[in-house]
Amino acid sequence: MQNTLKFSKVIAISLLTSAFLNSSNIFATNGYFTHGNGTKNKGQAGAGIANPDEAMAITNNPASVLLLGNRIDAGASVFNPRRNYSTSASQAQGNGGAFTVGPNSLESAREFFVIPHVALTRQLDDNTAWGLAFYGRGGMNTRWEGGTASFDPDGPQGPTPVSTLPGTFGFGTTGVDLSQAFLDVSFAKHVNEKLSLGISGVLGIQAFKAEGLAAFGGFTQVFNNNIFATGQANPTVVQNLTNNGVETSFGLGAKIGVHYNLSPRLDIAAMYQTKISMTEFDEYSDLFAESGDFDIPANTKIGLSFNATDAITYSFDIEHTQFSEVSSVGNSIASLFACPSANGFSTTSTATCLGGPQGAGFGWKDMTVYKISTSWDLNDKWTVRAGYSHGEQPIPESQVLFNILAPAVIEDHATFGFTRNLANGNELNLALMYALENSVNGINSFDPTQTIELEMDQLELELSYSWKL
């Protein structure tokens, strides 16, 4: 037993370190959040927070730590998102102030990522317990190599003719890399034999980089403010828009959860995560609204699980993420048209320019996801799981131009998983996920004669091992 504990600690620490160093380049599936947390939960398409049975369940609901015993779960997934965009022919082709993308048809480079996680739960006594979990829950990655863009560098009134330059936005290889990792510290207590309450402190860590976005320098707040201050157009003042390498930010938030046993066969659970206010991305303060602010939106989950028999459990969950409350994510690209340089300086307010307090963002809507699943204990060695989830993707047709950088258009997930119970009481878990191909087609905001289509599908395989302590 002592050797098992030592081995468990070594594995957990190794995975924790690996998670911190390698959690970048994640592209999540419900917006930029993952479809589930934990291998068993992922095998049920993210459903089953009212039926917790792995240490990672505390990330879905901190109240569940009381139901899990003493254990360590550690694992990793191989994630395969396939991102594509295509643009139609344009009648404007960069003339008359248009910004024309291509026509291009590109696949994003780099399609395989490894995402580890680790979690620990400990019972203090019959009524209290605590837990720790480190995991990646969100992020997005694109890298568009090739393609062209056509535009007039000094506007339709300037002497320079329309140029066609390499890259999605005319400045070479284009893309973003956002990763988010979290450390949850959870505590829970039984109020009575049916009701449990839990709370988590959440440390969030983000890393971000962008490249190929210099074409938007003239729409930044710093550029426009400099024109009003000096009377001169000076692109060198735009220092924090693109190609500045990796920038990190940190923030703190909280989760509160409840688990209630309605009857011997029916359980209900709910969790609310606060908005996590993050430190600004200073190196990208000319890109994101509010001078580089990129907070993590509030998230709510509720689930109902029914034990139809001693061996079969059905679950139905709903998850709601408030993407629109984060300015850099929810603000519309239409904000740019109120920026002075976009409307012939007919206005003087620069608040809606990139980097401004109402600066343009990705235009995402809030996202609600509905999840159903079943878990079936075939015998004392094998448990199988299956699930399906659906949610309307967050990108409106009017927002496709900026979302070339973040084509998070997935709506449906089909999942399968199993657990093999081992003789020593430990477990081996597997989950498979296929995110069905989906696309969004809309008008290029800066060239109304052109359409842009974003498309994606995804595969994921996750394995984990659970130690009973």
Sequence and secondary structure as in RCSB ss.txt:
>XXXX:A:sequence
MQNTLKFSKVIAISLLTSAFLNSSNIFATNGYFTHGNGTKNKGQAGAGIANPDEAMAITNNPASVLLLGNRIDAG
ASVFNPRRNYSTSASQAQGNGGAFTVGPNSLESAREFFVIPHVALTRQLDDNTAWGLAFYGRGGMNTRWEGGTAS
FDPDGPQGPTPVSTLPGTFGFGTTGVDLSQAFLDVSFAKHVNEKLSLGISGVLGIQAFKAEGLAAFGGFTQVFNN
NIFATGQANPTVVQNLTNNGVETSFGLGAKIGVHYNLSPRLDIAAMYQTKISMTEFDEYSDLFAESGDFDIPANT
KIGLSFNATDAITYSFDIEHTQFSEVSSVGNSIASLFACPSANGFSTTSTATCLGGPQGAGFGWKDMTVYKISTS
WDLNDKWTVRAGYSHGEQPIPESQVLFNILAPAVIEDHATFGFTRNLANGNELNLALMYALENSVNGINSFDPTQ
TIELEMDQLELELSYSWKL
>XXXX:A:secstr
 HHHHHHHHHHHHHHHHHHHHH  S   SBTTB S SSHHHHTTTT  TTS  SGGGGGT GGGGGGS SEEEEE
EEEEEEEEEEEE   SSTT TT  EETT EEE S   EEEEEEEEEEE SSSEEEEEEEEEEEEEE  B S EEE
E TT TTSSS  EEEESTTSSSSBEEEEEEEEEEEEEEEESSSSEEEEEEEEEEEEEEEEES GGGGGGBHHHHH
HHHHHSS  GGG  SSS    EEEEEEEEEEEEEEEEETTEEEEEEEE  BEE   GGGTTTSHHHH   B  EE
EEEEEEESSSSEEEEEEEEEE GGGSHHHHS GGGGGGSGGGTTT     TTSBTSTT        EEEEEEEEE
EE SSSEEEEEEEEEE  S  GGGTTGGGS      EEEEEEEEEE TTS EEEEEEEEEEEEEEEEEETTEEEE
EEEEEEEEEEEEEEEEEE 
